[in-house]
Amino acid sequence: MPSHPLLPMAETPPPIDPRELKQAFSLFSRASEQLAGAYAELQQKVASLTAELAVANGALKRQYEEKEALSERLAGLLDALPAGVVVLDGAGSIVQVNPAAERILGAPLLGESWPAVRAARLAATPAPDEWETRAGRRVSISTQALPAFGGDLLLVHDVTQAHALRSELNRHQRLSAMGEVAARLAHQLRTPLATALLYASHLNRTGLAEADRLRFAGKVLERLRHLEHLIQDMLLFVRGEAAGRETLAVSTLLADLAQMMEPQMQAHGVGFSVVDAAAGAALTCSRDALASALMSLLENALQVCRAGDQVRLAARVDADAVVFVVEDSGPGIEPAHLERIFEPFFTTRAEGTGLGLAIVRSVAEAHGGSVAVDSRLGQGSTFTLRLPLATIA
């Protein structure tokens, strides 16, 4: 059949070059081999990583088990500790507590605000960092910051027995000191008593003029007041910490002392100044005992001063303490006497009891404070009494 003249003729594909086909198969073979090698290498790496992961998982599991065991041991130790442990967060809330803390401070504690717990269950004492619980126990509380945690760690120790033993030891020491000088003290009491009896005997004389009677009566009263002063000093020294605690403003105490001492200073021609730099500070103290201690320092300063000398009473706040300073421009204290000046019954005055400065130290220590002296011959003396600030619960 003849072909249609309008239809095109079909094209014949060009023949394939065997060399190109061979080259293409060669490239495909090499790519396949490379892919197979990469896959094998990948399998090896996967197997290696799987083994390493298994080892790491085993190590992590062991570490977890060890830490869990350590945590259990620490929890057991925390529960067994005789001291209380209280952990606070940054807001002052109790987030962890052990049984000892709840036994000492009272339960419940967990979740409570520490300032609220302290205000409701603790009362401040003169000793720094020591408190009294509602049950009458004496506790010591120390604080350690926890920077990583953002809070604080409180360690609570029951020091009731230690406090009682310390007080008893101080009492025995004072009684022992009194026993050692009983003979000297008896002599000091006998002399004014004999003088008072002598003047009293004159009052029985018949025909005694009224002026002489009044003079002898005045002498008797003077000696009896001296005896009363000696006995009060002895009792205060033996008792140590005076009963009664109150919050007292430093400015009030300074004003009372100034009112009592200014007339005496003026009568002797001694200049007297009071400097209140305590900025409204307050003390938790026995008012009578503290006033007596400062009065003793001021009277000692007055006794060593001559007309024209100066005595200064000052108070300031230093860190967490109130510092009282009694300074005079008198003759100063002999270096050999400085080491013994606070010893009971040590005195350089003929009529002195030697208890004044010993009582000052006893009062200072009873209030959790201290007393020190600095003196130079010809330049005067400075007594420094440090007492802790009133603690606000």
LINFENKA-V85862 format. One record per residue. RES is the residue in one letter. PHI is phi in whole degrees, -180 to 180 (* if undefined). PSI is psi in degrees with one decimal (NA if undefined). OMEGA is omega in radians with two decimals (NA if undefined). Layout:
((RES PHI PSI OMEGA) (RES PHI PSI OMEGA))
This chain:
((M * 132.8 -3.09) (P -75 147.6 3.14) (S -73 152.1 3.12) (H -73 133.9 -3.06) (P -70 -20.0 -3.07) (L -91 -16.6 -3.10) (L -84 137.8 3.13) (P -76 158.5 3.12) (M -83 137.4 3.11) (A -64 138.4 -3.10) (E -85 142.4 3.12) (T -93 124.9 3.13) (P -59 147.6 3.14) (P -69 152.5 3.14) (P -71 144.2 3.14) (I -80 134.4 -3.14) (D -79 120.6 -3.13) (P -59 -31.9 -3.12) (R -68 -40.0 3.13) (E -67 -39.4 3.12) (L -63 -42.0 3.11) (K -63 -39.0 3.14) (Q -66 -41.3 3.13) (A -63 -44.2 3.10) (F -63 -34.3 3.12) (S -65 -43.9 3.11) (L -64 -41.7 3.13) (F -64 -37.9 -3.14) (S -66 -43.2 3.14) (R -64 -43.2 3.13) (A -62 -39.7 3.12) (S -64 -41.9 3.13) (E -64 -42.0 3.13) (Q -63 -42.8 3.13) (L -63 -41.9 3.12) (A -64 -39.3 3.12) (G -66 -42.3 3.13) (A -64 -39.2 -3.14) (Y -66 -41.0 3.12) (A -64 -42.4 3.11) (E -64 -39.7 3.11) (L -64 -40.7 3.10) (Q -61 -41.0 3.10) (Q -62 -43.7 -3.14) (K -65 -39.9 3.10) (V -62 -42.5 3.12) (A -63 -42.9 3.13) (S -63 -45.5 3.14) (L -65 -36.4 3.10) (T -63 -41.5 3.11) (A -66 -44.6 3.12) (E -62 -40.4 3.13) (L -64 -38.2 3.11) (A -64 -41.7 3.10) (V -64 -45.0 -3.14) (A -63 -41.8 3.11) (N -62 -39.1 3.10) (G -64 -42.7 3.13) (A -65 -43.3 3.11) (L -62 -39.9 3.12) (K -63 -43.4 3.12) (R -63 -44.8 3.13) (Q -61 -42.3 3.13) (Y -62 -44.1 3.14) (E -64 -40.8 3.12) (E -64 -43.4 3.14) (K -67 -36.8 3.10) (E -65 -41.3 3.10) (A -65 -41.5 3.11) (L -63 -41.4 3.11) (S -61 -40.1 3.12) (E -66 -41.3 3.12) (R -65 -43.4 3.13) (L -64 -40.1 3.10) (A -63 -40.2 3.10) (G -64 -43.6 3.10) (L -63 -41.7 3.14) (L -61 -41.3 3.12) (D -69 -30.8 -3.09) (A -86 -12.2 -3.11) (L -62 134.6 3.08) (P -74 -20.3 3.11) (A -90 149.7 3.13) (G -81 141.2 3.09) (V -125 124.1 3.14) (V -129 126.6 3.13) (V -108 128.6 -3.14) (L -111 145.3 3.01) (D -87 -175.5 -3.07) (G -63 -23.1 -3.14) (A -91 1.2 3.13) (G 86 12.0 3.10) (S -89 148.0 -3.13) (I -83 117.0 -3.10) (V -109 -13.7 3.09) (Q -154 142.6 -3.10) (V -155 146.4 3.10) (N -104 165.9 -3.08) (P -59 -34.4 -3.12) (A -62 -39.4 3.13) (A -63 -42.4 3.12) (E -69 -30.4 3.10) (R -71 -37.1 -3.11) (I -80 -45.5 -3.03) (L -94 -17.9 -3.10) (G 98 140.8 3.14) (A -96 157.6 -0.05) (P -88 158.9 3.11) (L -124 -35.6 -3.04) (L -61 128.2 3.14) (G 87 -9.2 -3.14) (E -81 159.6 3.04) (S -83 126.1 -3.10) (W -62 -44.4 3.09) (P -56 -38.2 3.13) (A -68 -40.8 3.10) (V -63 -44.7 -3.13) (R -63 -41.5 -3.12) (A -68 -35.8 -3.06) (A -85 -29.4 -2.97) (R -116 -8.4 -3.07) (L -127 146.8 3.05) (A -123 136.6 -3.11) (A -68 150.0 3.05) (T -121 166.9 3.13) (P -62 -27.9 -3.12) (A -76 133.9 3.12) (P -61 140.2 3.08) (D 64 15.6 3.07) (E -118 140.7 -3.06) (W -134 164.1 3.07) (E -119 130.1 -3.12) (T -84 170.6 3.12) (R -64 -24.8 3.13) (A -85 2.4 3.12) (G 86 11.9 3.11) (R -85 148.5 3.09) (R -100 124.7 -3.09) (V -128 147.6 3.05) (S -110 130.7 -3.10) (I -124 119.6 3.08) (S -114 146.4 -3.05) (T -117 134.3 3.09) (Q -128 123.6 -3.14) (A -70 147.2 3.08) (L -121 83.9 -3.05) (P -59 -39.6 -3.11) (A -68 -29.7 -3.10) (F -91 -23.2 -3.12) (G 82 20.8 -3.13) (G -142 -151.1 -3.11) (D -138 153.2 3.05) (L -112 124.4 3.12) (L -107 128.9 3.06) (L -108 121.3 -3.04) (V -113 118.7 -3.14) (H -116 135.3 3.04) (D -84 109.2 -3.08) (V -112 24.0 -3.10) (T -58 -48.6 -3.10) (Q -67 -41.8 3.13) (A -63 -40.0 3.12) (H -64 -42.5 3.13) (A -64 -42.4 3.12) (L -66 -39.4 3.12) (R -64 -42.6 3.12) (S -65 -40.7 3.14) (E -67 -39.0 3.11) (L -64 -43.7 3.11) (N -61 -39.7 3.14) (R -65 -44.4 3.13) (H -64 -37.2 3.11) (Q -63 -41.4 3.11) (R -66 -40.8 3.11) (L -65 -37.6 3.11) (S -64 -41.6 3.12) (A -64 -37.7 3.12) (M -68 -38.5 3.14) (G -63 -34.7 -3.11) (E -67 -25.5 -3.07) (V -119 24.2 -3.10) (A -59 -40.9 -3.11) (A -64 -43.0 3.14) (R -66 -39.6 -3.13) (L -67 -39.2 3.10) (A -61 -38.8 3.10) (H -65 -40.2 -3.14) (Q -66 -32.4 3.09) (L -78 -34.8 -3.08) (R -67 -37.9 -3.06) (T -63 -54.9 3.11) (P -66 -29.5 3.11) (L -68 -43.5 3.11) (A -63 -39.2 3.11) (T -64 -43.3 3.13) (A -63 -41.3 3.11) (L -64 -37.3 3.13) (L -64 -47.7 3.13) (Y -66 -35.2 3.12) (A -66 -35.5 3.12) (S -65 -31.5 3.11) (H -66 -26.7 -3.12) (L -69 -20.3 -3.14) (N -84 -5.3 -3.14) (R -68 133.6 3.10) (T -76 146.9 3.11) (G 74 16.9 -3.13) (L -73 130.3 -3.14) (A -64 150.6 -3.11) (E -61 -38.6 -3.14) (A -64 -41.6 3.11) (D -67 -37.5 3.13) (R -61 -45.0 3.12) (L -65 -37.9 -3.14) (R -67 -43.9 3.13) (F -66 -39.9 3.11) (A -62 -38.8 3.10) (G -65 -39.0 3.12) (K -65 -41.1 3.12) (V -61 -46.5 3.13) (L -62 -38.5 3.14) (E -63 -43.8 -3.14) (R -70 -38.2 3.12) (L -66 -37.2 3.09) (R -66 -36.2 3.08) (H -63 -41.9 3.09) (L -62 -42.6 3.13) (E -62 -40.3 3.12) (H -63 -41.7 3.11) (L -62 -44.0 -3.10) (I -68 -40.5 3.11) (Q -62 -41.2 3.11) (D -62 -42.7 -3.14) (M -64 -44.1 -3.13) (L -65 -42.0 3.14) (L -65 -38.9 3.14) (F -68 -43.3 -3.12) (V -68 -40.2 -3.10) (R -70 -34.9 3.14) (G 75 -106.4 -3.08) (E -74 115.8 -3.12) (A -73 148.9 3.14) (A -74 156.5 3.07) (G 95 124.4 3.12) (R -130 135.7 3.08) (E -149 159.6 3.07) (T -89 120.5 -3.02) (L -123 128.1 3.08) (A -72 135.8 -3.13) (V -61 -39.6 -3.13) (S -62 -37.4 3.11) (T -65 -43.4 3.13) (L -63 -42.8 3.13) (L -64 -40.3 3.13) (A -64 -40.5 3.11) (D -64 -43.0 3.14) (L -66 -40.2 3.12) (A -62 -42.2 -3.14) (Q -63 -36.8 -3.13) (M -78 -33.8 -3.00) (M -94 -26.8 -3.07) (E -57 -45.8 3.11) (P -60 -39.7 -3.14) (Q -67 -42.2 3.12) (M -63 -44.1 -3.14) (Q -64 -38.5 -3.13) (A -63 -28.4 -3.14) (H -99 3.0 3.13) (G 72 24.6 -3.11) (V -103 129.5 3.11) (G -70 140.7 -3.07) (F -137 129.6 3.12) (S -135 149.2 3.12) (V -125 127.0 -3.13) (V -120 115.3 3.13) (D -104 100.7 3.08) (A -116 27.4 -3.08) (A -87 -4.2 3.02) (A 53 46.4 3.07) (G 75 17.9 -3.12) (A -68 160.6 3.13) (A -134 158.6 3.14) (L -125 147.4 2.93) (T -99 109.2 -2.93) (C -155 171.6 2.90) (S -88 110.0 -3.03) (R -58 -47.6 -3.09) (D -64 -43.4 -3.10) (A -65 -44.1 -3.12) (L -68 -42.1 3.10) (A -62 -39.3 3.12) (S -64 -39.9 -3.14) (A -65 -45.0 3.13) (L -69 -36.8 3.07) (M -61 -39.6 3.12) (S -62 -42.6 3.11) (L -64 -41.4 3.14) (L -68 -40.8 3.13) (E -66 -38.7 3.07) (N -61 -42.1 3.12) (A -63 -42.1 3.13) (L -63 -39.6 -3.08) (Q -66 -29.7 -3.11) (V -92 -10.7 -3.09) (C -88 152.3 3.01) (R -105 168.8 3.11) (A -57 132.6 -3.12) (G 99 -16.7 3.08) (D -74 170.5 -3.08) (Q -124 143.5 3.03) (V -128 133.5 -3.12) (R -128 133.5 3.04) (L -114 123.3 -3.09) (A -134 154.8 3.07) (A -140 139.7 3.11) (R -148 166.8 3.08) (V -104 128.5 3.13) (D -130 106.2 -3.07) (A 59 -116.6 -3.10) (D -106 27.1 -3.10) (A -135 154.0 2.96) (V -99 130.2 -3.09) (V -112 119.0 3.03) (F -100 136.1 -3.14) (V -127 124.7 3.03) (V -114 114.2 -3.01) (E -124 136.8 3.09) (D -132 159.2 3.11) (S -105 31.5 -3.12) (G -76 -160.3 -3.03) (P -76 -11.9 -3.10) (G 87 178.1 -3.07) (I -118 138.4 3.11) (E -59 134.6 3.14) (P -54 -35.8 -3.13) (A -67 -22.4 -3.11) (H -90 -18.5 -3.04) (L -62 -38.2 -3.09) (E -69 -22.1 -3.07) (R -111 3.8 -2.94) (I -65 -26.0 3.14) (F -97 4.9 3.11) (E -73 143.3 3.10) (P -61 135.9 3.04) (F 70 11.2 3.03) (F -90 122.8 -3.14) (T -150 152.9 3.07) (T -110 3.0 3.12) (R -103 144.4 -3.06) (A -64 -39.3 -3.09) (E -101 9.0 -3.13) (G -78 149.7 3.11) (T -88 -20.2 -3.08) (G 76 13.4 -3.14) (L -106 -15.3 -3.04) (G -56 -55.4 -3.11) (L -75 -28.8 3.05) (A -64 -37.0 3.09) (I -69 -38.7 3.10) (V -58 -47.0 3.12) (R -65 -40.9 3.14) (S -62 -42.6 3.12) (V -66 -42.3 3.13) (A -61 -47.0 -3.12) (E -68 -35.0 3.12) (A -65 -25.1 3.12) (H -98 13.1 3.12) (G 76 22.0 -3.10) (G -119 -159.3 -3.11) (S -155 164.6 3.09) (V -136 143.4 -3.14) (A -143 161.8 -3.13) (V -134 145.0 3.04) (D -135 124.8 -3.05) (S -146 145.0 3.06) (R -134 134.0 -3.11) (L -59 131.7 3.12) (G 82 -5.4 -3.11) (Q -121 -9.8 3.10) (G 106 -175.4 -3.07) (S -134 153.1 3.10) (T -133 120.4 3.07) (F -105 130.2 -3.10) (T -119 119.8 -3.13) (L -113 118.0 -3.13) (R -108 128.2 3.13) (L -133 142.7 -3.13) (P -68 145.0 3.06) (L -62 154.9 3.05) (A -60 132.8 3.14) (T -92 126.7 3.11) (I -92 117.1 -3.09) (A -69 NA NA))
